[in-house]
Amino acid sequence: MESSGPPGAPWGVRGVARGARWALPLALCLGLAACGGGGQEPDGGAKTPGAKASSVIVPGKPGEAARTLSPEEAESAKKEDDRPNTADFRYVAMMTEHHAQAIELSALAPGRASSAGVKALAERIAATQGPEIDAMKGWQAQYDPKGGRTPKHEHGAMPGMATGAQLARLKASRGEDFDKLFLTLMTTHHEGAIDMAGEVLAGGNNLRVEEMANDVVAQQSSEIHRMEALAKD
């Protein structure tokens, strides 16, 4: 699933990586088609030398010869290509914590905000990011149930996170002061989340993480635009 993404998002970088990722599955599909029909070529030509009737021809990298894989080997290669890497594990761990703070900030709005728009935005953020946290925890339970593959990180290493002092100031504010500070902190928070998503889109390998990161970019970019409009009201 691809989200369109905002201007300036690292789609070019990820587009190259994503294209490379699906080059193998595409080649496998083409190989299967070429080797179907009892080993006959679609045009009745000769079979590829060394290929069995059920084999899969995988084109090699530039300068390398093509490989012949069994269907089992081909399926294993496709699965292996989607294995999470360090960037994926790091992103999911950090974004889970990042989302948790966004929900914490949003929970302050009902009793402190004066703007109906700010209250509605806070409710939307909590309603969206709560299920996203559940999805990321589900991903972690599947790929790293014991937590051994998740890199350690510092709280301050996550871009956009509000500091303890900023949180205390927000909790102490009311009315228009709260509205203004909430929009400022949450805009910065969202911008940090988009930066984190961009990093994993450029360096991650797992398709599910890619989908989650694209959702973050699309959703939070939209909310930034909404917050900018609210700040002008």
N, C-alpha and C positions, 0 to 999 in steps of 0.2 A: 504494500500500500504506500503510495507516494502522496505526500501533502504538497501543495504548491509552494508553501514557504514564503516568507517576506523577502523584499529586496535586500540583497546583501548577505543572505544566508548562504552557507558554503555548499550550494548544490553542485557546482562544477566539480569540486573535489570528490564529493560523495558520488556524483553521477559516474565518474570514471571508475571508482572503486566498485560501485554497484554493477556497472557494465561488465567489469572483469569477473565479478562473482558469478553472474549468470551466463558468462561465456561457456563455462563447463557444462551446466545443465542443458543449454541450448545445443552444444556440440553433441552431448549424449543423445538428445532427442533426434538429432539429424543422423547420428550413427545408427540408432535403432531403426529409423526409417530405411536407411540404406541397406541394412542387414536383414530386413524382414523378408517374408515370402520365401522361406526355405533357403535363404542365402543368396537369392537372385537380386541383382540390381534392378531398380524400377524400370530402366530402359532395356533390360535384357542383357546388359553387358556382363563382363566377367567379374567375379567376386574379387574383393580386395585381397591381395596376397597375404596369407597367414591368418585371415579372419575366418572363424567358424560361423556356422549358420546363425547362432544366437549371440554372437559376440557384438561388442560395441566399439566403434572406432572413435577414438578421442584425438582430435588434432593436437599436435605438440605446440609448444611455445615457439616463437620465432627462432629458426635455426635448428629446431629439434624435430625428430621424426614423430609421426603419429603413433599412438599406442592402441593396442587391442585389449579390451577388458571384458571379463565375463559380466553378465547382468548383475550378479551379486557384487562384484568389485565396483561397477558403475554406481550402484545404489549407495554403497559405502562411501564412495568419493563425494557424492552429492551431500550426504549427511555430514561428512567431515568438513565440507566447505562452509557450513553454517555454524560451526562450533564457536561458542563465545570466546573472546580473548580478554586480555587484561582490561582493555578500554571498556568493554561491555560490563564486566563485573564492577569496575570502579564507578561507571556512570549510574548503574542501578542502585548501588549502595548510597552514593552521594545524593542522587535525586530523590530517593525515599526520604532522606533527612531534610532535604531542601523543601519538598512538598509539605512535610510535617510543620515546618515553620510558617509556611504560607497559610495553613489552616489555623495555626495559633494566632497569627495576626488577624485573620478574618473573623475569628471568634470574638474579637474585641469590639467589632463594629456595631452589633445590634444595640448595645447599651451605651455607646459613646458617640456614634456618628450622628450628624444632623441632616445629612443629605440622604434622600431616599435612593439616589443613584449609587452612592457609596455602599449603602446597606445591601442593595440588590447585587452589586458587584461582588462584595464579600461573600454573600450567600452562594453565588455562582462559583466562585473560586473553591470554596469548601466542598460544594457538591461535585465538582469535577475532579479535584485532586485527591479526595478521599478514595474513590474507586481506582484511581491511578496508582495510589500507594498499594492497595490490595493486589493489583495486577503485578506490580514490581516485586512484592513479597512472594507472590505465587511463582514468579520467574526464578527468584532466588531459591525457593524451596525445590524447584525442579533441577536447576543447574549447579547449585552450591548449597545443599542442605546443611552441611556442617560449617559453612563459612570459611573454609580453608582456602578458597580461591579468590576471595574478596580482598583487595589491597586495603591496608589501613590508611586512613586519611584524617587530617585535622579539620575541625569545625570551620576554622577560618580559611581553609583552602577552597571552600565553595563560594564562587562569585555571587554577589548579590545578597548574601545573608545579612540580616539585621544584627547589630551588636547588642550586647546586654543593655548598654546604656540607651540605645535607641528603643529597645523594647520597653524599658522602664518609662521613658518619656512618652511613648505612645499610650501606655496604660494609664498614665496620669492626665492625659489630655481629654478634652470633651468638645463637642460641637464642631464648629468650623476648624478649630485648631487640630482636632483629631482627623477630620476629613483631609486636610491639607497634608498632614504628616503621613497618614495612611497611604494616600496616593503616591507620595514621594517614595516611601519605603517599598511599597509593593511594586512600583514601576521598576525600581532598581533590582528588586528580587526577581521579577520576571525576566529582565534583561540578562541577569546572571544565569537563569535557567536556560535561556536560549543559547548563551555561550557554551554551556555544558553540553547541550544537545548537539550543537555544531561540532564539538570536539569528538563525540562518539560517532556522529555521522561520517566524519572523516577517518576515524581510526578504528571503529568497531567492526565486528564481523557477523554478529548474529542478526538475523532478519527481524525477529520479534523486538529486539532492542531498537533496531532502526525504525520500526513502525512506531514504537512508543516515543522515540525522540522526535520524529516528524509530527506526531500529535502535539507534543509540547510546543514545538516551534509555531505551529498553526494556531493553537488555542491561545497561547500566551501573547503572541503578536497581536491577535485580535483584541485581547484584554488591555494591552498597552495602549492601543489606539483609543479604547473606551476610556481609560484613565486620563489620557491627555485631554480628551473632550470634557470630562468631568472637572478637571483642574481649571479649565477656562470658564466654567459656568459661574 
